């Protein structure tokens, strides 16, 4: 039984042609492809069970699940990564704990994204946690910086603010090519902030006024950036698209 969906991710190419995978609050996965009924599978829960799942990310055939109330991040490895029929679709039954001794408070977490060994967690108050995974536990444990400082070089701004006081961050997305960056939706300013992976603010994007397609007065509720660098802005059930240039 699939319950309330909490997050989704775009899937890499696979033989079943599933395009999107969603996750519900009880650990069920929902695989979707155009014009067909979705297929569901269940992730094996950790031994402690689930408390409050808030987000999922997929990187290099590994699924990352953030359980906010348990202050835990679990990794599920894709089974048979060289088998095109299962790559990116079937995940291991035994989750691996991402964190070690350095564990931030994820009670206010609202979103996450992963870039290789670096995992970013966005919090409701706007601050960011950055955890760097280590697979060689005998040499070094996974370490976290919470909060991880932003850098804003605009005139009159602090050099390394912990939180953008005049913003309201809601969602984030990572892109790799052609522009490696983290984009964060700022609903208060109806803008998308572009950060480097070092959390340096690089650019602020805002939609231009268009008389033929006026934007709603309310704040955007979601966004996405395609591989072709087109930005999608959602205002409840209305969707707008524009090139990001």
N, C-alpha and C positions, 0 to 999 in steps of 0.2 A: 504494500500500500504506500504509494508516494504521497507525502504530506507537503506542507508549504515549502516552496523552493526558496533557497537563500542565496544562491549564486550560480553562475554558469561560466563555462570556458569554451573557446573555439578549439576544435580538435584538429590535429594534424591529419594529413592524408591517410586513409585506411581503406581496406578492401570492401568494407561494408558501407562506405560512403557516408558515415555519420558526420555531421557538420558541427553540431553543438552538443555539449554534455552539461547537464544541470545537476545540482546537488540539493537534496531537501534537508530539513532540520533533523532528520533521524538517520542520515547516512545512506540514503538511497540515491543511486545515480539514474539519470534519465537521458537516454541517447536519442537524438532527433535528426531526421533527414527529411528533405523536402517531399511533401505530398504523402507521407506515410505516418502511421500511428507510432508514437515513440516506444522505445524498448527500455525496460528498467532492470537494473541489477542492484544488489545491495553490497556496500562496502562492509568488510569485516570490522566490527567495532573493536577498539582497544579493550584491554582487560578491565579497565576502569569504567568502560561505557562512555556514552556521549552525554555532555551537559548542555552546551549551547553552541552549535556549529554556526559560524557566521560567514565563512568564505572558503573558496577553493582556488587553487592555481595549478597550472600544469607546465612543467619545464623539463625538457630532455627525458620525456617518457616517465616522469615521476609526478605523482599527484600529491599536492600539499593541502591538508585540511586543517583549518584553524578552529579549535574549540575554545572559545573566549573565556567561558566561566571556569574551565579547567586549567587555564593558562598553559595550553598544550598545542603543539603543532605536530601532526602526524604525517608521515611520508608513506606512500604506497607506490611500489615500483611496478612499472608495466611488465607483464609477463611476456617472455619470448620476444624481446625487442626487435629481433631480426626476422620475425615471422609477420609478414604483411597482413595476415588475417587476424591477428590479435594485437598488433602494436598500437599502443595508445588507447586500447579499448578495455582489455581485461587487466585488472590490477591484483597485486599479491594479496593473499589472505592475512598476512601478518604485517601490520603497520610498524614502521620504525619511528622512534621518537626523535624529533628534530633537535629539541633543546637538551641541554645537559644541566649544569649547575646554575648557569646564569639565566634566570627566568624572569622576564618582565611581567607586569600586570596587564593582561589583555582584556580586562573587564570592559573597557570602553572601545575595544577594537571594532572597526566597521569594514575594513577591506584589507587585502593583502595582494602582493605580487612578488614574483621571484625572478632574479637575474643570475643564472649560474648558481654560485654558492651563497649569494646575497638574497636575503628575504626581508621585504619591507612590509610593515604593518601600520596602517593608517588608523588613528584613533579619532573618536567623535569630537574631542577638543581641538583637533588639528595637528597634534604632534605626531611624530613618526618614530617607530622603533625599527632598528636595523640589526638583524642577526646574521652572522657569517657562519655557515655550516662547516664543520670539520668532520671528515670521515675517519681520520686517523686519531682515534680517541687516546691512544697511548702517548701521542705527541702533543696534541692540542685539542681542547674541548671547543664546542660551539660557543661563541661569544656574542653578546648583544649590547647594543648601545641604546639606552632608553632614558630620555629622548635623544634622538640623533639630530644634530643641528642642521637647520636649513641655512643657506647662504643667499643673501639678497643684496645686490650691489646697486640698487636704485638709490638715487639721491634722497637722503633723509631717513634711510632705513638702517636698521642694525645689521652689522656684518654677518652675525650668525644667530638669527632669532630662532627660538625653540618653537614658537607658534606664530602664524600670521594672524595678528589680532583683528585685522579688518576683513578677514576672509572666513568662509565656512566650507571647509573641505568635505566632500561627500563620497567620491569614488575616485579610483585611480586605475590607470592602464599603462602597461609597458609596451614600447615598440622597440624593434631592433634595427630593421632596415626599412627605408634608407636613412632613418634618423633614430639613433639609439637614445631613448629618453623615457622619463616617467611623466605622464600627463595626469593632472589632478583636477577634478571638477570643483570649481568654487561657485557654489550656488548663490551666495550672497552678492557677488559682483557679476554674476552671469558670465563667467569667464572660465577658460581652461588654462591652468598654469603648467608650463613646460619646465621640468627639472632634469638635470643630468643625474646619472646614477650616484653621484657624490652629493646630491640634493642641493645643487647650485641652481637658482632660478635663472633660466635662460631666456624665457619669453612668456608673455601673457597674451592669450588669444581671446578675442571677443567677436561675436557675430556683428556684421554690418547690417544697418537698416536696409530693408528692401520693401518698397511700396507695394509690390505685387505679392509678397509673402511676409506680411508683418509678423513679428514674433509675439507670443503671448506675454502678458504682463508678469506672470508668475515666474519664479525661479525654475531653471531646468531640473528635471528629476533624474536624468541619466545621460550618458554619453558613450561614444565608442569611436575608435579610429581604425580605419581599414588599412590593409596592406598597401593600398594605393594612396595613402595619406589623405583620405577623405574623412571628415569629421561628421558624426551623427549626433544631433542633440535631441533629446526627448523632453517634451513638456506634457507629462501625463500620457495621454493616448495620441499626441501629435508628434510627428517625427520630421526633423529638418536635416538637410544634408548640404554640405558645402566643401569645396577643396580647402585643404589646410596649406596655405601658401602665403 
